[in-house]
Amino acid sequence: MRRREAWFRDQLDWNPDKLIFIDETGASTKMARLYGRSLRGERCRASVPHGHWKTTTFVGALRRSGMTAPMVLDGPMHGAAFLAYVEQVLVPTLKPDDIVIMDNLPAHKSVAIREAIEKAGARLRFFATLQPRLQSNRDGLFETQSHPKGRRMPKNRGTMANHRKRNRPDQTNRMSELLQCRWI
């Protein structure tokens, strides 16, 4: 809690033009749909790259003025690849007194990464751990959630079948009729 409070307190002194946020995202061909929809009586056809799974990772730096230092990696992000990104792509775009902010991935916490960023005259900061998550309520306003990410749902919530029976009894009956039919 102290680290989180210090994180928010220190933000007041930061110049927004000097902030650089680093983040990565990935896409996999394994994320292709396995099921689809079509008109009744027609076959659903779609091509999927079966057995040729490939992951592509995009990493970039976001400044107030826009995106800088983009890089696409053929494969998942790991420590050596992130160090190469920092040294070869990010550091040439850094200016003195820039503040580089990253999330707390183990691949980001290498001593060599910190040294490369500080050698360019910039400072490295990590997001505060255990930040409260924001969630939209019914009115569209955001409120913090007090429970951690890994909290399990209570066991007394009932099954999905009970939920369906309570909320849509006509569809549940129709489904049971369809399940009893023989398909040719």
N, C-alpha and C positions, 0 to 999 in steps of 0.2 A: 504494500500500500504506500510505503514511503517513496519507493521508486516511481510509482505512478504519479504521486503528488509532485515530486521533483520534476518529472517529465512535463507536466502541465505548467508548472511555475516557470521553468526555463524557456518555454515557448514564447513568453512575452518579450524576451530580448532578441529573438531571431528576426532577421530581415527576410521577408517573404521572397524577395528577388534572389536570395542566396540559397534557398532550399532546393534540394534535389532528392526526389523520391525514386528509389530503385525497386523494381518488382519484375517478376517473370510470370509467364503463363505458358501452358503447354496444350497441345492438341495431339490426339492419338487417333490413328485410323481404326483402332479397336472401339472407338466411341460411335461407330456406325450403328444405325438402327437395325435391330434383328427382326422386328415385326413392322407391319404397315397396314394401311387401310385401302380398300378399293370398293367399287360399287358391288352390290350384291350379285353374285354369279360370275364376277370377273376376277381373274387372278391378279394379285398384287405382285408387280415385278420391279425389282430394284437391284442394282449391282452393289456388292460389298466386297472390299479387298480382303477376302478370306485367307488367313494364314500368313499374310504379308504385313504384320503389324509394324507400324512405324510411329515414333514419337518425335514431334518437332517442338522446340521450346523457343519462345520469344522473350527476350529480356531488354528492358529499356529504362531510361532515366527521364523523369518528368519534372520539368522546371515550370515556373509560372509563365514563361514565354512559350512553352510547348515541349514536345518530345525531343530529346537529344540522345545520342549514344545508343541507337538501336542495334540489336544483334539477334540473328536467328541461329539456333544450334540444332543440328541434326542428332537428336537423342535427348535424354533427360538431363536436367541440370545436376551437376555434382561439383565438388570443391575445386578441382583442377580447372574445369571449364569456367567457373565463376571467377577464379583468379585471372585466367586469360582474358575474360571480358573486362575486368577492372583495369588490368595493366594496359591492354591494347586498345580498348574502345572508350572506356569511361574517363580514365586519367587525362588523356589529351583534351577533353572538353571541360575539365575542372579549372576554376579560377581561384585565386587566393580568397580565403574566408568563406568559401562555399560550405554548406552543411549537407552532407550526404546521409540520408535516412533510409534504413533497410529494416526488413522484418528479421525475426530471430531464428532464421534457419541455420543449422550447423554449417552449411556450406558458406555462409556469409561471415562467419566468425573467425576466420583464419588470421593469424598475426600478419602474414604477408599482405593480405588485403588491406588491413588497417595501415600498415607501413606505406603501401603504394598510394593510398588516398592522402595520408598526412604528408608524404613527400611532395605532393602537388600543392600543398598549402591549404587543403580543405580539412574539415573535421568530420568524423564518422560518429553517427548516433544510431542506436537501435530503438525500435518502438518499445514502449514500456510493456513489460509482460503483464499478463492478467488484466488487460484493459477491459472495462465493462463493455459488453456488446450492446449496440443500439438496435432496437426493434420497433417497427412501425406499429402503432396501435390503430384502433378503428377510425380515429379522427385524422389519421395521416401524420400525427406527431410522433416524434421518436422518444423512446424512453429506454433507460438502461435495464439490462437484465442482470439480476443479482446472482444467478446460478452459473457455474462454470460450464464450458462446452460439453464435457463428457457426462452430464447428468442424465440419468436414465428416466424414462417415463414411469409413473407409478403403475404397479401391477394390476390395480383394480380398475383399469380403464375399459376392460372388456375387449372382445375380439372384433375384428373388422366385420365379421358376419353379423354379430349382434348390432353393430352400428348400422349396417345396411338394412336389417330388419326393422329397426326402430324408425329410420328416416325414409325408406323407400320400400314399403311392403309390396307394392304392385310390381316393381322391377325384380324383387327377390323371387316372387312367385313365378314370374315369366322365365327367370333363369333356371329355376328348378324344372319347369316344363321342358325347356330346351335341352337340359342335361339328360332327361329321360328319353328323348328322341334318338333314333338311330340315324347316324350319318352314313351316307353311301360314298 
